[in-house]
Amino acid sequence: MIKGPIVNPKEKKIINVDKFSSYKVLERLGLVELAFCWAHQRREFIDAKTKYPEITSWAEEWIEKIGTLYYINNKRIKYNPEDSLFKEYDQKLREKLNEIYSLVNIEYSHPAQTAIMDSMKEHWKGLTLFVDSPEIPMDNNLAERILRLIVLGRKNYWGNHSLWAGELTAAMFSIIQTCLMHEISPRAYLTYYLTECTKRGSVPSEDEIESFLPHKLSEESSERLRMNSPEMRAPP
């Protein structure tokens, strides 16, 4: 699913992930850059609070700090980067992260505290990619919620287990979810795209295909294909 600007194809792609080691292999190969999920980072403190009652207050303080980061960033991304309010919240966000990083580098006595802090230091670059790239979300919650339904469907009622069908399904879900995220009717978009292919007698070339992506359509085409546009409403 794509929302907002995408990375230049010649540059490394940024993916929003948890700390699973397989993603890090892709980064070491130079294929991607990893933006680590703050919701998963927060979960480490929740787990520590549950397992080690003696550090409950410490873990709760960290959970509150992460909540503050979310609050400031949610305020920040409401505005255009050139807006004065964006700059105001951007400064607050950077100050809060500097405060957090100073706490990360303190030596702690409890093994669970040390483990979490070492992990945060190791993943700090990926945890803070969203600061200079506001289009990157702080977590991958939206993607995980959407993927959960897809995975359950494949397992329980689609019966889709061949390689080619899996690739087609992944492509179609990506297109459909991108349409929905941009309030474009998936049916109208697919009709538009296939009609254009029919007119041309072939699919668009590699040089042209980007302009046909749901989030790259012209303003006129996007408006015509919107789910609430007059053309999409049922006749009386």
N, C-alpha and C positions, 0 to 999 in steps of 0.2 A: 504494500500500500504506500502511496506517495502523497504527501501533503506539502504544499508550498514548493520552494525552489529545490531542485535536485542538484547533486554534485556533478560537475563536468565529467563526462565519461572517461576523459583522459586522466582524471584524478582518482585517488582512492575513495571508495564508497564508505560512508559512515553508517554503521548499524548500531542500534540501541539494544543492549543485551545485559544479561546477568553475568556472573563471573565464571560461568562454565568454561572449562579449559579448551574445549574444541574451538570456540570462537577465537581464542588467543593464537591457535595455530594459524588461522586465516590472517591474523594481524602480523604474525612473524613472517609469513610468506609475502607480506607487502600487498595483500589483496584488499584489505579493509582497514578502517580505523574504528576502534571500539569506543562507544559512548556507554558507560556503565550506568545501570539503573539505580536510582536513589531509593526506589521502593524496596528493592532487594537489600540494599545497604541498611535501610531502616529495619528490615526484618532481622538482621543479625543482632541488633540491640534488643529487639523484642524477644528473640530466642534466649539471649543472655539473661535477660530479666527473669524469664521462666525457669531456666536451669540453675541460676545462681542468685538466690534471694539476697545474698550479702551485697550485691552490686546493683540492686534494684533502682535506688535513687540515681545512681550514676547513669544507668541505661535510660531511665525516664528523661533525664536532662538532655541526653543526646537525641532521643526521639522528638523532644520539643524543639531542639535546634534544627533538625531536619524539617520539621513542620514549618518553622520560620523561613527556611530557604524556599520551600514550596510557595509560601504566601507571598514573599517578595518577588519571586520569579513570575508567579501568576499575575501579579500587578504589572510587572515590567512588560510582559509580552502582549498586553492589551494595547500597547502603543507602538507606533512606528519608531524605528531606531533613531530617526532624526528629531523626534519629539522630546521636549524638555523633560516630560514626566518619565519617559523611558530612561533618559540619562540619569535622572534622580534615583529611580529604583535600581538601575544598573550599578550605580555607585554603592548603594546600600547592600546589594547582593555580593559585590566583590569584597566589601568590608566584612560581611558576615562570613564569607568563605575564608578570608585571611584569619579571622578569629578562630574558626573551626580548625584550620590547618595547624595553627599554633598549639591547639589542644591535642591534635593527633600526634605531635612530636614529643609530648611529655612522656616520661617513663612511668609505667604503671606497675603496681605490685601484683595484681590478680592476673593469672594466666589468660583468662577469657578477655580481659581488657586489652592485654598486650596483643593477643591474636587478632582482635578486631582492628586495633590501631595499625598493626603491621599490614593488614589487608587493605585498609584505607590508603596508606602510604603507597603501596604497590599499585593501586588502581586510581590514584588521584588524578592523573592526567585525563583518563576516560570519564571520571566522575565530574570533571569541570569543563568538558568540551562544550556543554550547552551555554556556557557564559559568553564566549565569543561568537557562538552560532545560535542565536535565540530560536531559530526554527527547529532545533533539536529538542525534543521533550526531555524532561528530567527522568522519566521512567518509560518502560515499555508496556505499561498496563493495558493501553488500548489495543495494541497488537496481540497481546496474550489473550485478552477477552475475546477478540474476533477469532483467533486461531483455535481456541478451545472448541468452539462450535464446529469448525471445519474438521478437526481431528475426531471428535465424537461422531460426526456424520460418516466419515470414511470408515470408522471402525464398526459402526452399528447398522447403517442402512444403505450406504452407497455401493458397497461391494466393489470398490475401485482399487484394484491392486496391481494393475499393469504399469510399467514404467511410463509409456507414452500417455496413458490416461491420467496418471498422477501429474505429469508435467503440464498437460492441458488444463487440468483442474486448478493447479496452482496459478497458472497464468490467468485463467478466467476469474478466480477469486480476487486476484490482485487488481484486475481491471474493474471488476464490479465494486469492490470496496473503495477504490480510488474515486470512482464515480460518486458513490454515496457520500464520501467525505467532502466532496465539492458540490453536493446537492444537484448532481446531474442524474437524470433517469438512465439507469444501465440499459434498459430496453431501447430507449431512444438513441443512446450513444452507439450501441451495437448496430442498430438499423442504419444510422448515419454512416458509420465506418464501412459496413459491408456494401452499402449503396455506392459509396465513393470508390471502393475497390471494383465494383461492377462497371462503373463509368470508365475507369481507367483500363479495365481488362486485366489488372494485376494488383498485387498489394503494393503499398508505397515503398519506395526504395529506402535504404538505410539512412540516406541523407534527408529524407522527407518524413520518416516515421515519427520523429519527436513531435512535430506539429499536430499529429493526430492523437496524441496521448490525452486522456481526459483532463489532466491538469494543465495542459499546454494549448488547449483550443483557443481560438480567437474569442474575444469578448462577445461578438455577435453569435457565434456558434454555441458558446457556453450558455448564453441567455436563452437561446432557442431550445436547448436540450434540458434546461432546468426542470426539476420535478414539479415546481409550482408555476411554470410559465403557462400563459394562455393556451399555447399550442398543445400542451400536455394534458390539459383539463378535459374531462369527458364532456361530450355535448349534452345540452339540457334535454 
